[in-house]
Amino acid sequence: MRSKLSFTILLLLSSLLCFSQDAEVTDITNITKVTILSPGIGYEKRIAKYQSLYLQGFLDISGGVGYSSSLGFLSFLYLDPTFSLEYRYYYNFRRRQERGKRVAMNSLNYIAPFFRSSFPRRNYINSSGEFERKRRAIYATGATFGLQRNFRSRFSLDMNIGLGYMIEGRYTDDEGIASYNNNQFYFPGRISFGIWLNKRK
């Protein structure tokens, strides 16, 4: 009798353990991570099966060196505040799981419509023909294909590429004259390295 009771309890515990393990890998999860190349922080919130919203704030680094016959050598390095909101749909969860690949921490491929806003400081020519370095808002929207891999070591890799439309805010100089406005299609692409902060899975 005692052995039968022990066997029943063991069977129940095993079933619960298997169920809990399966529950951990049947869907995506919330993730908080810190990015390195473009310093910032991001939070991904699960909103439905294989779907999430990803909000990120970071400093977009841009720089360059050039030469002008009138101005000589030019160089610049900017840290531009940027905010991004993405809706992510992870489309290959089951396929990766069936192949025995890591799906924990949303280590999956995705499609992501996005909205992004940045405030860059760049050189612009004002109405007097002089260079100005005032910040202006740039808005962008579009969609990307991407992949995210959050490894057990806490290293995070996120890469994407797609098609977007950029709307650059009109610049107004001290005299109230608008001197620059630029709207165009472009191909957004990013490679992001970071560290995820959740408990290990």
C-alpha atoms as an extended CHARMM CRD file, in Angstrom:
* protein
*
       201  EXT
         1         1  MET       CA              0.0000000000        0.0000000000        0.0000000000  PROA      1               0.0000000000
         2         2  ARG       CA              2.7730000000        2.3930000000        0.9470000000  PROA      2               0.0000000000
         3         3  SER       CA              4.7090000000        1.6170000000       -2.2360000000  PROA      3               0.0000000000
         4         4  LYS       CA              1.5860000000        2.2460000000       -4.3470000000  PROA      4               0.0000000000
         5         5  LEU       CA              1.0450000000        5.5960000000       -2.6070000000  PROA      5               0.0000000000
         6         6  SER       CA              4.6830000000        6.5680000000       -3.1330000000  PROA      6               0.0000000000
         7         7  PHE       CA              4.4560000000        5.5860000000       -6.7980000000  PROA      7               0.0000000000
         8         8  THR       CA              1.2610000000        7.6520000000       -7.2460000000  PROA      8               0.0000000000
         9         9  ILE       CA              2.8430000000       10.7240000000       -5.6190000000  PROA      9               0.0000000000
        10        10  LEU       CA              5.9670000000       10.3190000000       -7.7490000000  PROA      10              0.0000000000
        11        11  LEU       CA              3.8380000000       10.0330000000      -10.8840000000  PROA      11              0.0000000000
        12        12  LEU       CA              1.8900000000       13.1750000000       -9.9960000000  PROA      12              0.0000000000
        13        13  LEU       CA              5.0560000000       15.1540000000       -9.2790000000  PROA      13              0.0000000000
        14        14  SER       CA              6.5730000000       14.0130000000      -12.5690000000  PROA      14              0.0000000000
        15        15  SER       CA              3.4400000000       15.0660000000      -14.4510000000  PROA      15              0.0000000000
        16        16  LEU       CA              3.4490000000       18.4860000000      -12.7930000000  PROA      16              0.0000000000
        17        17  LEU       CA              7.1420000000       18.9370000000      -13.5250000000  PROA      17              0.0000000000
        18        18  CYS       CA              6.6720000000       18.0220000000      -17.1870000000  PROA      18              0.0000000000
        19        19  PHE       CA              3.7050000000       20.3750000000      -17.4290000000  PROA      19              0.0000000000
        20        20  SER       CA              5.6480000000       23.2460000000      -15.8980000000  PROA      20              0.0000000000
        21        21  GLN       CA              8.5990000000       22.6350000000      -18.2320000000  PROA      21              0.0000000000
        22        22  ASP       CA              6.2640000000       22.5940000000      -21.2330000000  PROA      22              0.0000000000
        23        23  ALA       CA              4.5740000000       25.7910000000      -19.9970000000  PROA      23              0.0000000000
        24        24  GLU       CA              7.9090000000       27.5900000000      -19.9940000000  PROA      24              0.0000000000
        25        25  VAL       CA              8.4700000000       27.0010000000      -23.7100000000  PROA      25              0.0000000000
        26        26  THR       CA              5.0130000000       27.3360000000      -25.2250000000  PROA      26              0.0000000000
        27        27  ASP       CA              5.1070000000       31.0910000000      -25.7600000000  PROA      27              0.0000000000
        28        28  ILE       CA              7.2830000000       34.1880000000      -25.6830000000  PROA      28              0.0000000000
        29        29  THR       CA              8.0460000000       36.1420000000      -22.5220000000  PROA      29              0.0000000000
        30        30  ASN       CA              8.7240000000       39.6710000000      -21.2690000000  PROA      30              0.0000000000
        31        31  ILE       CA             12.3480000000       40.7850000000      -21.6050000000  PROA      31              0.0000000000
        32        32  THR       CA             14.3730000000       43.7080000000      -20.2980000000  PROA      32              0.0000000000
        33        33  LYS       CA             17.7790000000       44.3230000000      -21.8460000000  PROA      33              0.0000000000
        34        34  VAL       CA             20.5680000000       46.8820000000      -21.9980000000  PROA      34              0.0000000000
        35        35  THR       CA             22.1220000000       47.6670000000      -25.3760000000  PROA      35              0.0000000000
        36        36  ILE       CA             25.8220000000       48.3520000000      -25.8320000000  PROA      36              0.0000000000
        37        37  LEU       CA             26.6970000000       49.6540000000      -29.3320000000  PROA      37              0.0000000000
        38        38  SER       CA             23.9100000000       52.2220000000      -29.1590000000  PROA      38              0.0000000000
        39        39  PRO       CA             23.7460000000       52.7350000000      -25.3780000000  PROA      39              0.0000000000
        40        40  GLY       CA             20.2070000000       52.3680000000      -24.0620000000  PROA      40              0.0000000000
        41        41  ILE       CA             17.5650000000       50.1430000000      -22.5490000000  PROA      41              0.0000000000
        42        42  GLY       CA             14.6650000000       48.1970000000      -24.0340000000  PROA      42              0.0000000000
        43        43  TYR       CA             11.6090000000       46.4110000000      -22.6990000000  PROA      43              0.0000000000
        44        44  GLU       CA              9.6290000000       43.7880000000      -24.5930000000  PROA      44              0.0000000000
        45        45  LYS       CA              6.0820000000       43.0550000000      -23.3710000000  PROA      45              0.0000000000
        46        46  ARG       CA              4.1480000000       39.9860000000      -24.4680000000  PROA      46              0.0000000000
        47        47  ILE       CA              0.6530000000       41.0190000000      -25.6500000000  PROA      47              0.0000000000
        48        48  ALA       CA             -0.6240000000       37.8070000000      -27.3120000000  PROA      48              0.0000000000
        49        49  LYS       CA              0.5370000000       34.3980000000      -28.5540000000  PROA      49              0.0000000000
        50        50  TYR       CA              3.9470000000       34.9270000000      -30.2240000000  PROA      50              0.0000000000
        51        51  GLN       CA              3.3280000000       38.6910000000      -30.2460000000  PROA      51              0.0000000000
        52        52  SER       CA              4.9140000000       41.5400000000      -28.3140000000  PROA      52              0.0000000000
        53        53  LEU       CA              5.4690000000       45.2690000000      -28.1130000000  PROA      53              0.0000000000
        54        54  TYR       CA              9.1030000000       46.3540000000      -27.8850000000  PROA      54              0.0000000000
        55        55  LEU       CA              9.8850000000       49.8360000000      -26.5540000000  PROA      55              0.0000000000
        56        56  GLN       CA             13.4490000000       51.0890000000      -26.6570000000  PROA      56              0.0000000000
        57        57  GLY       CA             15.2570000000       54.3050000000      -25.7960000000  PROA      57              0.0000000000
        58        58  PHE       CA             18.8870000000       54.7120000000      -26.8330000000  PROA      58              0.0000000000
        59        59  LEU       CA             21.5950000000       57.0510000000      -28.0850000000  PROA      59              0.0000000000
        60        60  ASP       CA             22.1280000000       56.5720000000      -31.8080000000  PROA      60              0.0000000000
        61        61  ILE       CA             25.8060000000       57.0980000000      -32.6460000000  PROA      61              0.0000000000
        62        62  SER       CA             26.7020000000       58.6770000000      -35.9850000000  PROA      62              0.0000000000
        63        63  GLY       CA             29.9410000000       60.1500000000      -37.2640000000  PROA      63              0.0000000000
        64        64  GLY       CA             31.9450000000       60.9360000000      -40.3250000000  PROA      64              0.0000000000
        65        65  VAL       CA             34.8430000000       62.7390000000      -41.9470000000  PROA      65              0.0000000000
        66        66  GLY       CA             34.7010000000       64.7720000000      -45.1390000000  PROA      66              0.0000000000
        67        67  TYR       CA             36.3330000000       67.4840000000      -47.1920000000  PROA      67              0.0000000000
        68        68  SER       CA             34.8900000000       70.6000000000      -48.7800000000  PROA      68              0.0000000000
        69        69  SER       CA             36.7710000000       72.9970000000      -51.0540000000  PROA      69              0.0000000000
        70        70  SER       CA             35.2060000000       75.9520000000      -49.2490000000  PROA      70              0.0000000000
        71        71  LEU       CA             35.3130000000       74.6710000000      -45.6670000000  PROA      71              0.0000000000
        72        72  GLY       CA             38.2570000000       72.2560000000      -45.6910000000  PROA      72              0.0000000000
        73        73  PHE       CA             38.1820000000       69.0730000000      -43.6500000000  PROA      73              0.0000000000
        74        74  LEU       CA             35.0260000000       68.3530000000      -41.6820000000  PROA      74              0.0000000000
        75        75  SER       CA             34.4480000000       65.7490000000      -38.9980000000  PROA      75              0.0000000000
        76        76  PHE       CA             31.5880000000       64.9930000000      -36.6600000000  PROA      76              0.0000000000
        77        77  LEU       CA             30.4840000000       62.5660000000      -33.9740000000  PROA      77              0.0000000000
        78        78  TYR       CA             26.9660000000       62.7320000000      -32.5710000000  PROA      78              0.0000000000
        79        79  LEU       CA             24.9800000000       60.9130000000      -29.8830000000  PROA      79              0.0000000000
        80        80  ASP       CA             21.3730000000       61.3830000000      -30.9230000000  PROA      80              0.0000000000
        81        81  PRO       CA             18.4620000000       60.5390000000      -28.5480000000  PROA      81              0.0000000000
        82        82  THR       CA             16.1880000000       57.9750000000      -30.2350000000  PROA      82              0.0000000000
        83        83  PHE       CA             12.9620000000       56.2340000000      -29.2360000000  PROA      83              0.0000000000
        84        84  SER       CA             11.5350000000       53.2000000000      -30.9760000000  PROA      84              0.0000000000
        85        85  LEU       CA              8.2830000000       51.2360000000      -30.6910000000  PROA      85              0.0000000000
        86        86  GLU       CA              7.8240000000       47.9100000000      -32.5080000000  PROA      86              0.0000000000
        87        87  TYR       CA              5.0380000000       45.3820000000      -32.7590000000  PROA      87              0.0000000000
        88        88  ARG       CA              6.7340000000       41.9890000000      -33.1450000000  PROA      88              0.0000000000
        89        89  TYR       CA              5.2330000000       38.7980000000      -34.4780000000  PROA      89              0.0000000000
        90        90  TYR       CA              7.4990000000       35.7670000000      -33.9750000000  PROA      90              0.0000000000
        91        91  TYR       CA              6.6830000000       33.3920000000      -36.8150000000  PROA      91              0.0000000000
        92        92  ASN       CA              9.0610000000       30.4410000000      -36.3680000000  PROA      92              0.0000000000
        93        93  PHE       CA              8.4980000000       29.3570000000      -32.7440000000  PROA      93              0.0000000000
        94        94  ARG       CA              7.2530000000       25.8290000000      -33.4900000000  PROA      94              0.0000000000
        95        95  ARG       CA              9.8030000000       25.1370000000      -36.2100000000  PROA      95              0.0000000000
        96        96  ARG       CA             12.7440000000       26.0610000000      -33.9740000000  PROA      96              0.0000000000
        97        97  GLN       CA             11.2560000000       24.0930000000      -31.0900000000  PROA      97              0.0000000000
        98        98  GLU       CA             10.7760000000       20.9790000000      -33.2550000000  PROA      98              0.0000000000
        99        99  ARG       CA             14.4080000000       21.2040000000      -34.3520000000  PROA      99              0.0000000000
       100       100  GLY       CA             15.5670000000       21.3740000000      -30.7370000000  PROA      100             0.0000000000
       101       101  LYS       CA             16.8340000000       24.9500000000      -31.0180000000  PROA      101             0.0000000000
       102       102  ARG       CA             16.6190000000       27.5170000000      -28.2570000000  PROA      102             0.0000000000
       103       103  VAL       CA             13.3070000000       29.3990000000      -28.1090000000  PROA      103             0.0000000000
       104       104  ALA       CA             13.5850000000       30.6770000000      -24.5210000000  PROA      104             0.0000000000
       105       105  MET       CA             13.8500000000       34.4550000000      -24.0610000000  PROA      105             0.0000000000
       106       106  ASN       CA             12.3000000000       35.0060000000      -27.4950000000  PROA      106             0.0000000000
       107       107  SER       CA             15.2600000000       33.5970000000      -29.4120000000  PROA      107             0.0000000000
       108       108  LEU       CA             13.2540000000       33.6650000000      -32.6260000000  PROA      108             0.0000000000
       109       109  ASN       CA             12.7280000000       35.3750000000      -35.9750000000  PROA      109             0.0000000000
       110       110  TYR       CA             10.1560000000       38.1430000000      -36.3270000000  PROA      110             0.0000000000
       111       111  ILE       CA              8.2700000000       40.5860000000      -38.5230000000  PROA      111             0.0000000000
       112       112  ALA       CA              7.9830000000       44.0410000000      -36.9550000000  PROA      112             0.0000000000
       113       113  PRO       CA              6.1060000000       47.1600000000      -38.0500000000  PROA      113             0.0000000000
       114       114  PHE       CA              7.7970000000       50.0570000000      -36.2500000000  PROA      114             0.0000000000
       115       115  PHE       CA              7.6480000000       53.7440000000      -35.3930000000  PROA      115             0.0000000000
       116       116  ARG       CA             10.8440000000       55.5800000000      -34.5340000000  PROA      116             0.0000000000
       117       117  SER       CA             11.6350000000       59.1260000000      -33.4770000000  PROA      117             0.0000000000
       118       118  SER       CA             15.1150000000       60.6380000000      -33.1960000000  PROA      118             0.0000000000
       119       119  PHE       CA             16.5290000000       64.0800000000      -32.5370000000  PROA      119             0.0000000000
       120       120  PRO       CA             19.8460000000       64.3320000000      -34.3940000000  PROA      120             0.0000000000
       121       121  ARG       CA             22.3070000000       67.1770000000      -34.3540000000  PROA      121             0.0000000000
       122       122  ARG       CA             23.6870000000       67.6330000000      -37.8700000000  PROA      122             0.0000000000
       123       123  ASN       CA             25.1280000000       70.3230000000      -40.1040000000  PROA      123             0.0000000000
       124       124  TYR       CA             22.5060000000       72.2800000000      -42.0770000000  PROA      124             0.0000000000
       125       125  ILE       CA             22.8190000000       75.4040000000      -44.1750000000  PROA      125             0.0000000000
       126       126  ASN       CA             20.5300000000       78.2010000000      -42.9930000000  PROA      126             0.0000000000
       127       127  SER       CA             18.9790000000       80.9880000000      -45.0720000000  PROA      127             0.0000000000
       128       128  SER       CA             22.2140000000       83.0430000000      -44.7600000000  PROA      128             0.0000000000
       129       129  GLY       CA             24.3190000000       80.2300000000      -46.1930000000  PROA      129             0.0000000000
       130       130  GLU       CA             25.8830000000       79.4520000000      -42.8090000000  PROA      130             0.0000000000
       131       131  PHE       CA             26.1080000000       76.0840000000      -41.0970000000  PROA      131             0.0000000000
       132       132  GLU       CA             23.7850000000       75.4250000000      -38.1870000000  PROA      132             0.0000000000
       133       133  ARG       CA             23.9460000000       72.5190000000      -35.7600000000  PROA      133             0.0000000000
       134       134  LYS       CA             20.5120000000       72.5390000000      -34.2010000000  PROA      134             0.0000000000
       135       135  ARG       CA             18.5780000000       69.4030000000      -33.3680000000  PROA      135             0.0000000000
       136       136  ARG       CA             15.4330000000       68.5870000000      -35.2800000000  PROA      136             0.0000000000
       137       137  ALA       CA             12.9630000000       65.7330000000      -35.0150000000  PROA      137             0.0000000000
       138       138  ILE       CA             13.0680000000       62.8870000000      -37.5280000000  PROA      138             0.0000000000
       139       139  TYR       CA             10.1990000000       60.3960000000      -37.6190000000  PROA      139             0.0000000000
       140       140  ALA       CA             10.2510000000       57.0620000000      -39.3790000000  PROA      140             0.0000000000
       141       141  THR       CA              7.8010000000       54.2470000000      -39.8880000000  PROA      141             0.0000000000
       142       142  GLY       CA              7.9470000000       50.9650000000      -41.7650000000  PROA      142             0.0000000000
       143       143  ALA       CA              8.4620000000       47.2510000000      -41.2350000000  PROA      143             0.0000000000
       144       144  THR       CA             11.4610000000       44.9740000000      -40.7710000000  PROA      144             0.0000000000
       145       145  PHE       CA             12.3580000000       41.2920000000      -40.8120000000  PROA      145             0.0000000000
       146       146  GLY       CA             14.6480000000       40.3660000000      -37.9590000000  PROA      146             0.0000000000
       147       147  LEU       CA             16.0880000000       37.7780000000      -35.6570000000  PROA      147             0.0000000000
       148       148  GLN       CA             16.7220000000       37.9040000000      -31.9380000000  PROA      148             0.0000000000
       149       149  ARG       CA             18.9570000000       35.5300000000      -30.0110000000  PROA      149             0.0000000000
       150       150  ASN       CA             19.2370000000       35.7650000000      -26.2320000000  PROA      150             0.0000000000
       151       151  PHE       CA             21.8820000000       33.2690000000      -25.1900000000  PROA      151             0.0000000000
       152       152  ARG       CA             22.2140000000       31.5950000000      -21.7870000000  PROA      152             0.0000000000
       153       153  SER       CA             25.3550000000       33.6480000000      -21.1770000000  PROA      153             0.0000000000
       154       154  ARG       CA             23.0840000000       36.7590000000      -21.1050000000  PROA      154             0.0000000000
       155       155  PHE       CA             24.5150000000       38.0030000000      -24.3990000000  PROA      155             0.0000000000
       156       156  SER       CA             21.7890000000       39.4080000000      -26.6660000000  PROA      156             0.0000000000
       157       157  LEU       CA             21.9420000000       39.7380000000      -30.4550000000  PROA      157             0.0000000000
       158       158  ASP       CA             19.2310000000       41.4970000000      -32.4630000000  PROA      158             0.0000000000
       159       159  MET       CA             19.4690000000       42.1080000000      -36.2340000000  PROA      159             0.0000000000
       160       160  ASN       CA             16.8780000000       43.4200000000      -38.6620000000  PROA      160             0.0000000000
       161       161  ILE       CA             16.4190000000       44.9750000000      -42.0950000000  PROA      161             0.0000000000
       162       162  GLY       CA             13.3870000000       46.3040000000      -43.9270000000  PROA      162             0.0000000000
       163       163  LEU       CA             11.7020000000       49.2020000000      -45.7140000000  PROA      163             0.0000000000
       164       164  GLY       CA             10.6500000000       52.4820000000      -44.1320000000  PROA      164             0.0000000000
       165       165  TYR       CA              9.5360000000       56.0320000000      -44.7740000000  PROA      165             0.0000000000
       166       166  MET       CA             11.3490000000       58.8960000000      -43.0380000000  PROA      166             0.0000000000
       167       167  ILE       CA              9.8610000000       62.3030000000      -42.3090000000  PROA      167             0.0000000000
       168       168  GLU       CA             12.4020000000       64.9330000000      -41.3310000000  PROA      168             0.0000000000
       169       169  GLY       CA             11.0800000000       67.8990000000      -39.3850000000  PROA      169             0.0000000000
       170       170  ARG       CA             11.3260000000       71.3100000000      -40.9770000000  PROA      170             0.0000000000
       171       171  TYR       CA             14.2230000000       73.4010000000      -39.6720000000  PROA      171             0.0000000000
       172       172  THR       CA             13.5530000000       77.0570000000      -38.8830000000  PROA      172             0.0000000000
       173       173  ASP       CA             16.4250000000       79.4880000000      -38.3710000000  PROA      173             0.0000000000
       174       174  ASP       CA             16.5100000000       82.5240000000      -36.0590000000  PROA      174             0.0000000000
       175       175  GLU       CA             14.7090000000       84.6320000000      -38.6660000000  PROA      175             0.0000000000
       176       176  GLY       CA             11.8500000000       82.1660000000      -38.9010000000  PROA      176             0.0000000000
       177       177  ILE       CA             12.7710000000       80.9350000000      -42.3540000000  PROA      177             0.0000000000
       178       178  ALA       CA             12.3540000000       77.2250000000      -43.0310000000  PROA      178             0.0000000000
       179       179  SER       CA             15.4510000000       76.0400000000      -44.8270000000  PROA      179             0.0000000000
       180       180  TYR       CA             15.2710000000       72.2530000000      -44.9550000000  PROA      180             0.0000000000
       181       181  ASN       CA             12.7220000000       69.5110000000      -45.1380000000  PROA      181             0.0000000000
       182       182  ASN       CA             13.2840000000       65.9730000000      -46.3980000000  PROA      182             0.0000000000
       183       183  ASN       CA             10.8800000000       63.0350000000      -46.6900000000  PROA      183             0.0000000000
       184       184  GLN       CA             12.0420000000       59.8100000000      -48.3030000000  PROA      184             0.0000000000
       185       185  PHE       CA             11.8860000000       56.0310000000      -48.4270000000  PROA      185             0.0000000000
       186       186  TYR       CA             14.8670000000       54.2460000000      -46.9300000000  PROA      186             0.0000000000
       187       187  PHE       CA             16.1050000000       50.8070000000      -45.9170000000  PROA      187             0.0000000000
       188       188  PRO       CA             16.3860000000       50.6060000000      -42.1140000000  PROA      188             0.0000000000
       189       189  GLY       CA             18.8000000000       48.0580000000      -40.7230000000  PROA      189             0.0000000000
       190       190  ARG       CA             20.3310000000       47.5470000000      -37.3070000000  PROA      190             0.0000000000
       191       191  ILE       CA             22.6750000000       45.1910000000      -35.5170000000  PROA      191             0.0000000000
       192       192  SER       CA             22.3060000000       45.4340000000      -31.7650000000  PROA      192             0.0000000000
       193       193  PHE       CA             24.3970000000       43.8090000000      -29.0350000000  PROA      193             0.0000000000
       194       194  GLY       CA             23.3240000000       43.8170000000      -25.4320000000  PROA      194             0.0000000000
       195       195  ILE       CA             22.7370000000       42.0110000000      -22.1550000000  PROA      195             0.0000000000
       196       196  TRP       CA             19.3480000000       40.6720000000      -21.0750000000  PROA      196             0.0000000000
       197       197  LEU       CA             18.4830000000       41.1720000000      -17.4060000000  PROA      197             0.0000000000
       198       198  ASN       CA             15.7750000000       38.5510000000      -16.6890000000  PROA      198             0.0000000000
       199       199  LYS       CA             16.2560000000       35.4040000000      -14.6480000000  PROA      199             0.0000000000
       200       200  ARG       CA             18.0420000000       32.7230000000      -16.6560000000  PROA      200             0.0000000000
       201       201  LYS       CA             15.9140000000       30.2540000000      -18.6190000000  PROA      201             0.0000000000
